Amino acid sequence: MYQNLQIALVVAVATNGIMGCKGQLPWHFPEDLKHFKSLTTGGIVVMGRVTYFSIPEDFRPLAERTSVVISGKLAKISTSTHNVQWCTNPSEALKWCSDNAKVGQTIWVIGGRRIFEAMLLFVTRAVITRIPFAAKGDVIFPPLPVEFNIVKSTKIDLTAPVEVDNGPQINHLVVEWYER
């Protein structure tokens, strides 16, 4: 049904699987945020309500992208605005993307956990930044299905080394690219 859509996910995950803490990222790497922006600009970003509201208000909605926000809670009171489409469930979001995506435009699933779980069936590509330490948090990234294979690995050099509690200094992040 959605085979003509290019659906990918992008996420940063710590060594212990953590990707979020109380509605926020548990780390701050400006270089990874630039990487995220370069991937998703011009695309459609699909996310849950908590992820949408975790974006600082000055940057919400994300520039040069259409945001599709999935929320059963706010569906009755939220109306769609320029570059933001509210949907009540993942099926409605996929239908909206199918009807509105331009040819060649990527739909990027950006979180949270329930949205990743619901969309993994449709995702054909995953871009995962590996955060090289165990983070404190309350949201764990679901495992990729076994049919995903790593196709390349790249590095993001950090502008300045980062010290991690009781760990080595971090000079770069590894980004793994998977395809189904």
N, C-alpha and C positions, 0 to 999 in steps of 0.2 A: 504494500500500500504506500509506503514512504520510500521505496527504493530509489526514486529520483532525487531524493534529498541527500545532501552531504552533511551528515550529522557526526560531530566530533565532540570530545570532551577535553577540557583543560582543567588541571588541578595541580596544586602543590601538596605534597604528602611527606610527613616526617617518617623516620625509620620505624616508629611504632604505629604507623597508620593514621595518626592524628592529622586532620586537615582544618579543624576549627575549634574555637574555644569561646563559649558564650556569645556566639554570633559574630565573631571576628576571626581574622587570621592570627595564629599564635606567634607570629614572627613578622618582621618587616624587612624585605629585600627589594629595594627600589629597582634593581636590575631585573628581577623576576616580574615585577609589575609592568615594566617596559616590554618585556617579552610577551606577557599576557596581552597588552595593548596591541602589539604588532600582529599577533595572531588573530585577534578578534575584531579589529577595526574593519568596517565594511560588512561585517556579518550580522547575524542575529544571535543574541545571547539569551539562553533559556535558563531561568533560575527560579528558586522558590522565594517566598515572601521575605524570610529572614535574611537570605543572601542579598536580596534587593535593598533592604533597609540597612544592611551592614555597609553598603557603599556610602562614603561620606556625602552628605547632602549637596555639597558644592559640585560633586562629580556624578550625581544621579539625575537623570539616567546617563549611562555611559555615552560619551560623545561618539559620533560617527558609527553607531551601532543601534540596532533596534532591540529593545529589551522585551522579552516575553516572560511575564511573571506569573507563576502558578501558585494560586492560593484559593482554597475553599473558604477561608475565613473572611477575606476582604472582597470576594467577588461581587457581593450585593451592593457594597458601598463604593467600590473603586470603579472608576470609569477609565477607559483607555484614553491616553493623551498622546501628543506627538512623540513618537519613538518609544512608547510604552504600550504594550498590549497585555491586559490582565486576562488570565484564563483560569477556569476552576479546576482543571485536572490535566495531566500529561497528554491525554488523547486530544483534548481541545487545543492544547498548545501545538501539538504536531499537525493537526488539521490547519490551524492558522498559518503555521510555517509553510505547509504544503501549498496553501492558497496564495501566499504572499512572498515567498522567497524568490529572488531573481535567479536566473540560470547561472550556475556556478557559485552561488553564494553559500557559504558554510554556515550551518547552524551549530553554535557552540554551546554545549551544556556546561554550566559553570557552578552548579551546586544548588543546594546542599545535598546531604546524604540521600534523602528520600527522592529527590529529583534524579540524582545519579542512578539510584536503584531502578527507578521507573523507566529511565531512558536507555539503560545499558543494552537492552534488546535491539535498539535501533542504531546505536553508535557503531561506526565502522573504523573510527580512528581515535586514539587517545594520546594526549600529550601530557606527560606527568613530570613535573619538576620534583626531584628527590631532595628533600631537606635532610641534610646529613647528621641529624641528631634526633633523639626522642623528645617530643614536645609534650607539654601539659595541655590537655584539651578535653573536650566532651563530644567531639564529632569525629568518627572514624570513617575513612574512605572505604567503600565496599570493594571486595576483590574483583579484579577484571575477570570476565569469563575465560576459560582455558583456551578458547579459540583465538585469543589475541596473542600476537607474536611481536616481539620487539624488532623494529626494522632499522632504527638508528639511535644513536646516543650523541648528544652534543653538550657543550659546556657553556655556562654563562659565567664569565669572569666578574668577580665582585670588585667594585671600585676600591674598597678598603677591606682588609681582612676582618673577619668577625670572630670574636672570642665566644666560646660556648662554655657554660659551667662544666668544669671537670672534663673538658674534652679538647680536642685539637683545634687549632685555628682554621677557620674556613676561608678559602680563597676563591672558591668557585662553587657553582651549583651544577648538578648533572640533570639534563632534560632527556627523558626517554620517550621515543616515538613508537607507538604500537599501531598495528593494523589487524583487522579481523580477516 
